[in-house]
Amino acid sequence: MVNEIAAALAPEGNAAPPVAYLAYHDTLAPDPALRPLDNVWFEWAPRERCYSHAIDDPACTVNPRYLESLKRYIDLFDGRGGVFEYYADAILFGAMGFATPPVIVRDLRAYHRMGLRSISCLTFGAFSTLAYSVNLETFVRAARALDFDPAAAVDEMAVARYPGCAAAMAGAYRAIAKASALALTYGDVLRPPTEPAGAPRRRARLLGAAAAMREAVAAAEAIIEDAAGGLDDAAARPEVGAQRDLWEYSAEAMEGVAQWLEARTLAGAERRATGAQAIEKVDRAIRHIRGIDPALKGTWGAYDLERFHGIWLEGLRRRLEE
């Protein structure tokens, strides 16, 4: 179908504009029979990959098959293609706050080594700026210089945005990075895989991530409660509070998902009761985001999130009975 479109857009004697072939979900694994025309480019979108590891990390149990998929696309398309990444995807990450600077920098280096120069990053407006500011900062800096030190993103952004409490905020961001490394091993955080063999380890990792999130919450609360504030700019104070609320939501939601995984190991009335408590915990968690100033969380955080929250809850309820 894409070839038909590409051919129609390339009349004889005229320059052929590029046409995209989307490698995403059910087309992520390339068909070896593909014969793309010269003006067809692939866009590779590995949404369900692991974001606790870089795309080329051999220690990861998930990403090697994604990397192999990308290599096969590069071969099939003679290098014509690009990557669409999800470092600030509020739906994938369940609206929780995460930070993965080492993964982003290593990813971009790997993509460049493979000859790819078109690398995009999905964002959700103001909400992504609030929830994934470290990731966006890292992505921009690494796009400009691949020798960029990912640890510098945390320290330099903390100094630039919170000059009076930079050390405390940098510590909070490091705690978020620790939580990210534990939690982001599968696709949508609020749609965990339910294989019984992996459930105990996945549950333990989510509880560890929630504990790390609470370290960040404590750091933010210390800044807010300090009478001196440690803030050179009083205007930054509401944003620190918004970060704290987002991280509170993240910790509670992950605890709820961990309890839901526990419920999946039970049976009968015990399964239903534990599952209902877990889903209620995830449902209650969103109250923290509802209290954030709409100017900071944007229209997605104020409106779209409510819709997706309902979809996530319904999915947890339905899958509890599967």
N, C-alpha and C positions, 0 to 999 in steps of 0.2 A: 504494500500500500504506500509506504514511504517512498519507494523507488518510483512509483507512478506519479506521485506529487512532484518529486525531484525532476523527473523527465519533463513534466508539463511546464515547469518553471524554467527550463533550460532549452528554449527553442534554438534550433541550429544557427550557429554563427553568433549567438549572444553569450555574454558571460553568465555562468550559472550561479544563482544565489544559493547559499548553504541551506540545507533542510535538516531538521533534527530528528534523530531516531532516539527515543527515550528508553534507556536501559534502567528499568525500575520495576520493583515488585516481580510480576510474573514474566518480565522480559529481562531480568537482571542476569540470568544465565544465558549466554549468547548461543544462538542456533548456529552450528558450524556451516549450515547451508546458506547463511546470509551472504548476499552478493551486492553490497551497497554501491550505488552509483558514486561517481567521483565528487559530487556535490552533497552527499549525505554524510553528516557528522553524528557521532553518538554523544549522548549526554548521560553519563553514568551516575546514578543516584542510589547510593548504598544505605538506605534509611535504617534497615534492621541490623546493621553491623554492630559490633561492640565498640563503645566509646570509652571504655576503661583502658583500652590498648590502642596503639597506633595501627594504622592499616597494614603496615609491613612487619608488625611485631610477631616473630615466630612463636613466642610463648603463649599467644592467644589461641584459644580453641575455636574461635568463630571467624576471625578476620582472614585467615589464610585462603579460605574458599572465595571470599569476596575479592581479594587481591588477584587470585587466579582468574576470576571472571573479568576483571579489568584488563589484565594482560591479553586475554583472548580477544577482547573488543579492540584493543589497540592493533592487534595483528589483523583482524578482519577488516578494519577500517583504515589500514595503512597509517595509523597514528592520528587520524582526523577525529578529534573528540575532546570532551571536557568532563569535569567532575562537578556535581551538584551536591554540596555537603550540608549537614544539619547541626552545626555547632551551636545554633541559637533557636532550635525548633521547640517552641513551647508546647506543642501537642505531643511530640515524641517524648519529651521530658516531663510530661504531666504537669506543666506549669511550675515545676520545682526549680529552685536555683542551683545551677551546677557550674563548674569551672574545670576545663580540661586543657590548659595551655600546653603542657608537654606533648599531648596527643596531637594537637593542631599543628604545632611546629614540625613534628616528625612526619605527620601526614603530608604537609606541603612539600617537604624535602623529598619524600618518596614519589609524589606525583611529578615533581620536576625532573627527578632522575629518569622517570619513564617517558619524558618528553612532553608532558601535558602542561599547558600554560593557562588554560581557561578553567579557573576554579571558583565556583560561586558558593555563597553561604546564605541559607534561608534565614530570614529574620521576621519578627512579628512586631515591628514598630517599636513604640515606647516600652512595651512589656519586655522585649528581648534586651533592650538597653538596661532595664532594671535587673532582670534575672540573669543575663549572660554577658554582662559588661566586660568581664575579664576575657571571655572567649572572643568577643568582637574586637577588643583592643589587640589581643594576640593575633587574630586573623589578619587584621590590617597591617600590623607591624611585620609579621612574617611574610606577607605578600610583597612588602617592599624590600625586605632583606632576610634571606633564608638563614643567615648566621645569627639571627635574633635569639637571645637567651630567653626562654619562656618564663623563667623565674623573675626576670626583670619586669614583665608585664604586671605582675602583682604589686611589686614594690613601687614602680614608677606611677602606676595608676592610682595607688593609694595616696602617694604624695601629691599628685596633681588634683585629685578630687577631694581629699580629706586632709589638708596640710596640717591641721592641728592634732590629728589622731591617726596619722598614717601608719604607725607601727601596729596599732591595735586593729585597724581595718585590714592591713596586710595579713595579720595573723588569722583574722576571720576568713579571708579568702583562701588561705592555705587549708583551713579546716574544710571549706567547701570543696576544694580540690581533692582532699582525702575522701570525702563522702562520694564524690563523683567516681573515683577509682573503684569504689566498692559497689556502687549501684548500677552503673551503666554498661552492664555486660550483655544485655539483650535489647530488643526493640523498645516499644512503648513501655515506659516505666509502670504505668497503671494497667498494663495488660501482660502480667508476668507469665512465662511458660509454666505449665502445670505438670511436667514430667515428675513423677514421684521420686525418682532417683536423685534429681538435682534440687528438690525443694528444700531440704534442711540447710544445705550450703547457701542457697539463694536467700533463704530467710535470714540466716546469720549475717550475711553481707548487708542486707537491707537494714537490719538492726544496727550494725556497725556504722552504716552511712548516716542513719538517724542520729546516733550519738555524736558523730562528727559535726552534723548540722547544729546540734545543740551547743557545741563549743563555739560556733560562729554566733549563735544567738546570744550566748553569754558575753561575748566580746562586744557585740553591738549594744547590749543593755548596759554594760559598764560605761560605755561612751556616753550614752543618753543620760544615765543616772548621775554621772559625775557632775557635781555642781559647777565646777569650772568648765566642764564639757570637753576640754581639750580641743575644741574646734575653733580655728581661727575665723571661720566663716559660719555664722549662725544659720545661713541659708542651707547649709549642708545637713543640718540636724534632721529635717523631715525625711531626707533620703536615707539616712542611717536607720531611722525608724521603719521605713518601708522595707529596707533590706532585712531587718530583724523579723518583721511580720512574714515576709516571703519565706525566710528560713524556718520560722516556726511552722508554717504550713507544710513545708517540705519534710520536716522531721516527723510530724504527725501523720502525714499521708503515707510515708514509707513504713512507719510502724503499723499502720492499718493494713498495708499490702502484706507485710510480714505475717501479721495475724491471719490474714486471708489465706496465705499459703499453708499456715498451720491447720486451718479449718479443712483444707483440702485433704489432709492426711487423716481426718477423723470420719466418723460415720454417724448416720441417724440424727437424733436430736442434738447431740453434742456438736456435730458438724454444722447444723443449721444455726445453733445458738452462737457458736464461735464466729461463724461467717457473718452473721448479722451484726455482731459487735464490731468486727473488722470494718465492714462497709460503713457502719455508722461513724466510726472514727475517721475514715477518709472523708465522709460527708461533712462532718463537723470542722475538719481542718480548714476548709475554704473560708471560714469566717475571718481568718487572719488576712487573706487577700482582699476580702470585701471591705476591710477598713482602710486600705491603702488609698491615698489621694489619686483620683482618676488621672490627674495630670502626670503622675509618675508611672501608673500601670497602663495608661493608654486605653484606647477603645477595645483592644483585644482582652485586656485584663478586666475591663468593666462589663463587657457584654458577651463576647464570643466565649470566654472562659466558662461562663455560666452554662452555656449549651453543652460544651464539651464535658464539663463536670458531670452533668446528667447522663451523658453517653457512657462515661467511664464507670459510673455507679451501676448503671443498668448492665453493663458488660460483666462487672464483678458478680452481680446477683445471678445472672444467667449462667455464667461459667461455674459458679459454685455448685450447681445442680448437674453439671455434665459428668 
